């Protein structure tokens, strides 16, 4: 699954990063997340967006609140999503990379919401996906 573009502004500073973002296959990431979190779900189409601070690729799973064990009784929604993420270019090597914090975000049945980091990952053409659990240093 590749990302689609949404609210993308092309300029001379981000054209190469957008082209790189369009080549990333998210299937490996999504399969790793499902195995790591021991869940089954589908993910929505990833979306490439741009802002003043760069190029981003966001994604979100379907609701997995029914797979949260005892917490299923208090959660209205729970999903896996991108949190902080950027497509960046290394100034020295020129290598492009996508890094993302993958979060569990949830909403309580009686109001309120929160989230926590599940894992961190990055992608490069040379290495593919590189994963670290949230507690790994």
C-alpha positions as CSV (number, residue, x, y, z in Angstrom):
1,X,0.0,0.0,0.0
2,X,1.4,3.4,-1.0
3,X,0.5,6.8,0.2
4,X,-1.8,9.2,-1.7
5,X,-1.3,12.9,-1.8
6,X,-3.7,15.2,0.2
7,X,-3.1,19.0,0.7
8,X,0.3,18.9,-0.9
9,X,2.1,22.0,-2.0
10,X,5.1,21.4,-4.3
11,X,8.0,23.7,-4.1
12,X,11.8,23.5,-4.8
13,X,12.5,22.5,-1.2
14,X,10.2,19.5,-1.0
15,X,9.8,18.0,-4.5
16,X,12.4,15.2,-3.9
17,X,10.9,14.4,-0.5
18,X,7.4,14.1,-1.9
19,X,8.7,11.9,-4.8
20,X,10.4,9.7,-2.2
21,X,7.3,9.5,0.0
22,X,5.2,8.3,-2.9
23,X,7.6,5.2,-3.3
24,X,7.3,3.9,0.2
25,X,5.3,0.7,0.5
26,X,3.5,0.6,3.9
27,X,2.6,-3.1,3.8
28,X,5.7,-4.1,5.8
29,X,5.1,-1.5,8.4
30,X,1.4,-2.4,8.9
31,X,2.2,-6.1,9.1
32,X,4.9,-5.4,11.7
33,X,2.5,-3.3,13.8
34,X,-0.2,-6.0,13.8
35,X,2.3,-8.7,14.9
36,X,4.0,-6.4,17.5
37,X,0.7,-5.4,19.0
38,X,-1.0,-8.8,18.5
39,X,-4.0,-7.3,16.7
40,X,-5.9,-7.8,13.5
41,X,-7.1,-4.8,11.6
42,X,-7.0,-2.9,8.4
43,X,-5.3,0.4,7.9
44,X,-6.7,3.4,6.0
45,X,-4.8,4.7,3.0
46,X,-1.7,6.6,4.2
47,X,-1.7,10.3,3.1
48,X,1.1,12.6,2.2
49,X,0.7,16.2,3.3
50,X,2.9,19.3,3.4
51,X,3.1,22.1,5.9
52,X,5.5,24.9,6.7
53,X,7.7,22.5,8.6
54,X,7.9,19.8,6.0
55,X,6.5,16.7,4.3
56,X,4.5,14.2,6.4
57,X,2.9,10.8,5.9
58,X,0.0,10.0,8.2
59,X,-1.9,6.8,8.7
60,X,-4.5,5.2,11.0
61,X,-6.0,1.8,11.6
62,X,-9.6,0.8,12.0
63,X,-11.0,0.7,15.5
64,X,-9.3,-2.0,17.6
65,X,-11.0,-1.3,20.9
66,X,-12.6,-4.8,21.0
67,X,-9.0,-6.2,21.0
68,X,-7.8,-4.4,24.1
69,X,-8.6,-7.1,26.7
70,X,-10.1,-5.7,29.9
71,X,-9.8,-2.2,28.6
72,X,-12.5,-2.9,26.0
73,X,-15.1,-2.3,28.7
74,X,-14.0,1.4,29.1
75,X,-12.8,2.4,25.6
76,X,-15.1,3.8,23.0
77,X,-12.4,3.9,20.3
78,X,-8.9,2.7,20.0
79,X,-6.7,2.9,16.9
80,X,-3.1,2.7,15.8
81,X,-1.8,5.8,14.1
82,X,1.1,7.9,13.1
83,X,2.0,10.6,15.6
84,X,5.2,12.6,15.0
85,X,6.5,12.0,11.5
86,X,8.6,13.6,8.8
87,X,10.3,12.9,5.5
88,X,13.8,14.3,5.9
89,X,16.9,14.6,3.8
90,X,20.4,14.1,5.4
91,X,22.4,17.2,4.6
92,X,25.7,15.3,4.2
93,X,24.7,12.1,2.3
94,X,21.6,13.4,0.6
95,X,19.8,10.2,1.8
96,X,16.0,10.6,2.2
97,X,14.3,9.0,5.2
98,X,10.9,8.7,6.7
99,X,10.6,8.4,10.5
100,X,7.5,8.0,12.5
101,X,6.3,7.4,16.1
102,X,3.5,4.9,15.9
103,X,0.9,5.5,18.7
104,X,-2.1,3.9,20.2
105,X,-4.7,6.5,20.5
106,X,-7.9,6.0,22.5
107,X,-11.1,7.6,23.7
108,X,-12.9,6.6,26.9
109,X,-16.6,5.8,26.9
110,X,-17.2,8.4,29.6
111,X,-15.2,11.2,27.8
112,X,-11.6,12.1,27.4
113,X,-8.8,10.7,25.2
114,X,-5.1,10.0,25.3
115,X,-2.4,8.0,23.6
116,X,0.9,6.4,24.0
117,X,3.9,5.4,21.9
118,X,3.9,1.9,20.6
119,X,7.0,1.9,18.5
120,X,9.4,4.0,16.5
121,X,10.4,3.3,12.9
122,X,12.2,4.7,10.0
123,X,12.4,3.8,6.3
124,X,15.1,4.3,3.8
125,X,15.5,2.9,0.3
126,X,18.8,1.3,1.3
127,X,17.6,-0.4,4.5
128,X,13.8,-0.6,4.2
129,X,11.9,-0.5,7.5
130,X,13.9,-0.3,10.8
131,X,11.8,-0.9,14.0
132,X,12.3,-0.1,17.7
133,X,9.9,-0.7,20.4
134,X,8.8,2.3,22.5
135,X,11.0,1.3,25.4
136,X,14.1,0.6,23.3
137,X,16.9,3.1,23.3
